[in-house]
Amino acid sequence: MRQKALLASVVSFIVLSALVALAQPKKGAPPKEPDKKAATKDDKKDTKEGKDAKDAKEPEAPPTPSSSAANASDLGEPPPKQTQKPDEKTKPSPLTPRANEFPEGGAEPAPAEYDRLLGDIAALRSRVAALTTTMFKSKLKVRVQTEGDDARISKFVVTLDDGVVYVAGDRFSADDEKPVYEHAVAPGHHVLGVEIERVDARGREYKNWQNTKMSIVVPESKTVEARVELEDDSDMAVDFPDDQDGEYELNVKLRARVVD
């Protein structure tokens, strides 16, 4: 009896559980969410189309000139850009003017007053020389002698009291004594000057310059002879290129004596 009652209870429980399960509502599939990506893409497309339509309606504003462009117009056109980088060896100095930097046309001719002024100065010098000869009986003679087998004189000037009294021509040479000045002068102290420029025939890049001034005295009513010797015994053009050791040897001698 107990077994039958237990079996009936079990069957009743299973049936009851089945009825409860059947009474529950069925769960359907969750509703599909709208495609966010598709909606976002459509919104972007609509926004772009609206912006294009707005840009087509609005006219473009004219460009506003910048301050740099205005400054450039005030200073002129900018220099042309160099197409090739210049070679450092052949690059000109920044101080070298360009070919078209200065206006063409050459130097203007000297005015007529300039020529007339030079003529007046020459005439005045002649009058001063004549007056000096009349006023003073003292006289000064200057003779020059040069020595130097390889020295070529490119400039030679004699001055008296800082005034030029003799200018030599090209390739001046005075292997023998050569008179360069003879004139009446005031008695007393005078300053005799010699300016000379030499070039070595063995190497023309080797040059030397001399500017020598010497004081002499001319007595009253006397004639003074001044003998100037210029000697160049330099070996710089020969020795220095060979062993990087050379020297310039330049000598100036002045002998003055009263001859009358």
C-alpha positions as CSV (number, residue, x, y, z in Angstrom):
1,M,0.0,0.0,0.0
2,R,2.8,2.4,0.9
3,Q,4.6,1.7,-2.4
4,K,1.4,2.5,-4.4
5,A,0.9,5.7,-2.4
6,L,4.5,6.8,-3.0
7,L,4.3,6.1,-6.7
8,A,1.0,8.0,-7.0
9,S,2.6,11.0,-5.2
10,V,5.6,11.0,-7.6
11,V,3.3,10.8,-10.7
12,S,1.2,13.6,-9.3
13,F,4.3,15.8,-8.8
14,I,5.6,15.2,-12.3
15,V,2.2,16.0,-13.8
16,L,1.9,19.2,-11.7
17,S,5.4,20.3,-12.8
18,A,4.5,19.7,-16.5
19,L,1.3,21.8,-16.1
20,V,3.2,24.6,-14.5
21,A,5.8,24.6,-17.3
22,L,3.1,24.7,-20.0
23,A,1.4,27.6,-18.3
24,Q,4.5,29.9,-18.6
25,P,4.5,32.3,-21.6
26,K,7.0,31.7,-24.4
27,K,10.0,34.1,-24.6
28,G,10.3,35.6,-28.1
29,A,13.4,36.9,-29.8
30,P,14.5,40.4,-28.6
31,P,13.5,43.3,-30.9
32,K,16.2,44.3,-33.4
33,E,17.9,47.7,-32.7
34,P,18.1,50.2,-35.6
35,D,21.4,50.2,-37.5
36,K,23.3,53.0,-35.9
37,K,26.1,52.9,-38.4
38,A,23.7,53.3,-41.3
39,A,21.9,56.2,-39.6
40,T,25.2,58.0,-38.9
41,K,26.4,57.6,-42.5
42,D,23.1,59.0,-43.8
43,D,23.4,62.0,-41.4
44,K,26.9,62.8,-42.6
45,K,25.9,62.6,-46.2
46,D,23.0,65.0,-45.6
47,T,25.3,67.4,-43.7
48,K,27.9,67.4,-46.6
49,E,25.3,68.0,-49.2
50,G,23.9,70.9,-47.2
51,K,27.4,72.4,-46.8
52,D,28.1,72.2,-50.5
53,A,24.9,73.9,-51.3
54,K,25.7,76.7,-48.8
55,D,29.2,77.2,-50.3
56,A,27.7,77.3,-53.8
57,K,25.3,80.1,-52.8
58,E,27.8,82.2,-50.9
59,P,30.4,84.1,-53.2
60,E,34.1,83.8,-52.4
61,A,35.6,86.8,-50.6
62,P,38.6,88.4,-52.4
63,P,41.9,87.6,-50.8
64,T,43.2,90.2,-48.4
65,P,46.8,91.3,-49.1
66,S,49.1,90.4,-46.2
67,S,51.4,92.9,-44.5
68,S,54.5,91.1,-46.0
69,A,53.2,91.6,-49.5
70,A,52.6,95.3,-48.8
71,N,56.1,95.8,-47.4
72,A,57.5,94.0,-50.5
73,S,55.7,96.3,-52.8
74,D,57.2,99.3,-50.9
75,L,60.7,98.0,-51.1
76,G,60.5,96.9,-54.7
77,E,60.7,93.5,-56.4
78,P,62.6,90.8,-54.5
79,P,65.9,89.7,-55.9
80,P,65.8,86.7,-58.3
81,K,66.5,83.4,-56.7
82,Q,69.7,81.7,-57.6
83,T,69.1,78.5,-59.6
84,Q,72.5,77.0,-58.8
85,K,74.6,77.2,-55.7
86,P,77.8,79.2,-56.4
87,D,81.1,77.5,-56.1
88,E,82.9,78.5,-52.9
89,K,86.2,78.9,-54.8
90,T,84.8,81.3,-57.4
91,K,82.2,83.0,-55.2
92,P,82.6,86.8,-55.5
93,S,82.9,89.0,-52.5
94,P,79.7,90.5,-51.0
95,L,81.3,93.9,-51.5
96,T,81.8,93.3,-55.3
97,P,79.1,95.3,-57.1
98,R,76.8,93.5,-59.5
99,A,77.2,94.1,-63.3
100,N,73.9,96.1,-63.4
101,E,74.2,97.9,-60.1
102,F,75.5,101.2,-61.3
103,P,73.8,103.3,-64.0
104,E,75.2,103.0,-67.5
105,G,76.7,105.9,-69.5
106,G,80.2,106.2,-68.0
107,A,81.7,109.1,-66.3
108,E,80.5,112.6,-67.1
109,P,83.0,114.8,-69.0
110,A,84.9,117.4,-66.9
111,P,83.3,120.9,-67.1
112,A,85.1,123.7,-69.0
113,E,85.9,125.5,-65.8
114,Y,88.1,122.5,-64.7
115,D,90.3,122.9,-67.8
116,R,90.5,126.6,-67.3
117,L,91.5,126.1,-63.6
118,L,94.3,123.7,-64.6
119,G,95.6,126.3,-67.1
120,D,95.6,129.0,-64.4
121,I,97.5,126.7,-62.0
122,A,100.2,126.0,-64.6
123,A,100.6,129.7,-65.4
124,L,100.8,130.5,-61.7
125,R,103.6,127.9,-61.2
126,S,105.5,129.4,-64.0
127,R,105.3,132.9,-62.5
128,V,106.4,131.5,-59.1
129,A,109.4,129.8,-60.6
130,A,110.4,133.0,-62.5
131,L,110.0,135.0,-59.3
132,T,112.0,132.5,-57.3
133,T,114.8,132.7,-59.9
134,T,114.9,136.4,-59.7
135,M,114.7,136.7,-55.9
136,F,117.1,133.9,-54.9
137,K,120.6,133.2,-56.1
138,S,120.8,129.9,-54.2
139,K,120.3,126.8,-56.3
140,L,119.6,123.1,-55.8
141,K,120.6,120.3,-58.3
142,V,119.3,116.8,-57.8
143,R,120.8,113.7,-59.6
144,V,119.6,110.1,-59.3
145,Q,121.3,106.8,-59.8
146,T,119.6,103.4,-59.5
147,E,121.2,100.0,-59.0
148,G,119.6,96.5,-59.2
149,D,119.9,94.1,-62.1
150,D,116.5,92.4,-61.5
151,A,114.6,95.4,-60.2
152,R,112.1,97.1,-62.6
153,I,111.1,100.6,-61.5
154,S,107.4,101.1,-62.1
155,K,107.0,104.5,-60.3
156,F,109.5,107.2,-59.4
157,V,108.7,110.6,-57.9
158,V,110.9,113.3,-56.5
159,T,109.4,115.9,-54.1
160,L,110.8,119.1,-52.6
161,D,109.2,120.5,-49.4
162,D,106.2,118.1,-50.1
163,G,105.7,119.4,-53.6
164,V,106.2,117.2,-56.6
165,V,109.1,118.4,-58.8
166,Y,109.7,115.3,-61.0
167,V,107.6,112.3,-62.1
168,A,109.3,109.6,-64.2
169,G,107.7,107.7,-67.1
170,D,107.3,104.0,-67.4
171,R,110.3,101.7,-66.9
172,F,112.5,104.4,-65.4
173,S,116.2,103.5,-65.3
174,A,119.2,105.5,-64.2
175,D,122.2,103.2,-64.3
176,D,124.2,106.3,-64.8
177,E,123.6,109.5,-63.0
178,K,120.5,111.3,-64.3
179,P,119.6,114.9,-63.5
180,V,116.0,115.2,-62.4
181,Y,115.8,118.7,-60.9
182,E,117.7,122.0,-61.1
183,H,116.2,125.3,-59.9
184,A,116.7,128.3,-57.7
185,V,115.5,127.9,-54.1
186,A,115.3,130.0,-51.0
187,P,118.4,129.6,-48.8
188,G,117.9,127.4,-45.7
189,H,116.5,124.0,-44.8
190,H,114.6,122.0,-47.4
191,V,113.1,118.5,-47.4
192,L,114.0,116.3,-50.4
193,G,111.8,113.2,-50.9
194,V,111.9,110.2,-53.1
195,E,109.0,107.8,-53.8
196,I,109.8,104.6,-55.7
197,E,108.0,101.3,-56.5
198,R,109.9,98.3,-57.8
199,V,108.9,94.9,-59.3
200,D,111.2,91.9,-59.3
201,A,111.7,90.6,-62.9
202,R,112.2,87.1,-61.5
203,G,108.8,87.0,-59.9
204,R,106.4,89.9,-60.6
205,E,104.3,89.1,-57.5
206,Y,107.2,90.3,-55.4
207,K,107.2,94.1,-55.1
208,N,108.5,96.8,-52.8
209,W,107.7,100.4,-52.1
210,Q,109.9,103.1,-50.6
211,N,109.1,106.6,-49.4
212,T,112.2,108.4,-48.1
213,K,112.5,112.0,-47.0
214,M,115.8,113.7,-46.2
215,S,116.6,117.2,-44.9
216,I,119.3,119.4,-46.6
217,V,120.6,122.9,-46.2
218,V,121.2,125.3,-49.1
219,P,123.5,128.2,-48.1
220,E,123.0,131.8,-49.2
221,S,124.0,132.4,-52.9
222,K,125.4,128.9,-53.2
223,T,124.6,125.9,-55.5
224,V,124.1,122.6,-53.7
225,E,124.2,119.3,-55.6
226,A,122.3,116.4,-54.1
227,R,123.2,112.9,-55.4
228,V,120.6,110.2,-54.5
229,E,121.6,106.5,-54.9
230,L,118.9,103.8,-54.8
231,E,120.0,100.2,-54.5
232,D,117.9,97.0,-54.6
233,D,119.8,93.8,-53.8
234,S,116.8,91.7,-52.8
235,D,116.6,87.9,-53.2
236,M,113.0,87.3,-52.1
237,A,111.8,86.3,-55.5
238,V,114.4,83.6,-55.8
239,D,115.1,82.2,-52.3
240,F,111.6,82.3,-50.8
241,P,109.9,80.1,-53.4
242,D,112.7,77.5,-53.0
243,D,113.2,77.2,-49.2
244,Q,110.6,79.8,-47.8
245,D,113.4,82.0,-46.7
246,G,114.2,85.3,-48.4
247,E,114.8,89.0,-47.7
248,Y,114.4,92.5,-49.2
249,E,117.5,94.6,-49.2
250,L,116.9,98.2,-50.1
251,N,119.4,101.0,-49.6
252,V,119.0,104.8,-50.0
253,K,122.0,107.1,-50.0
254,L,122.1,110.9,-50.2
255,R,125.3,112.9,-50.7
256,A,125.0,116.7,-50.7
257,R,127.9,119.1,-51.5
258,V,128.3,122.7,-52.5
259,V,129.6,123.0,-56.0
260,D,129.5,126.8,-56.5
